[in-house]
Amino acid sequence: MERLSGIENMLAQMRAAAQAAADTRRPDNASGAADGGGFAAELERSLQRVSTMQNHANQQAQAFELGAPGVPISNVMIDLQKANIAFQATVQVRNRLVAAYQEIASMPV
């Protein structure tokens, strides 16, 4: 069940990122960067969340390896899988952004 809630959490974050990207295209939000919003800000927050997840998972794994009490292997494995899924999603977003950039760059002016 925890695994499903982690995936649902990741989907909710991706939906929020998509909504934030859609909001930046609206003309009434022309100053998106000035009010802390916008695609770049949301991308930065997403990268920060992924980094935090990876750091937490690595700390959990290290604590388990050192034999710290109260760190079950199941929680360590779940945290590592969550961080892995978040990283894979980030790589897919990066790949899509690079592909979109390449397509725009190859358009004739």
Secondary structure by P-SEA (a helix, b strand, c coil): caaaaaaaaaaaaaaaaaaaaaaaacccccccccccccaaaaaaaaaaaaaaaaaaaaaaaaaaaaccccccaaaaaaaaaaaaaaaaaaaaaaaaaaaaaaaaaaccc
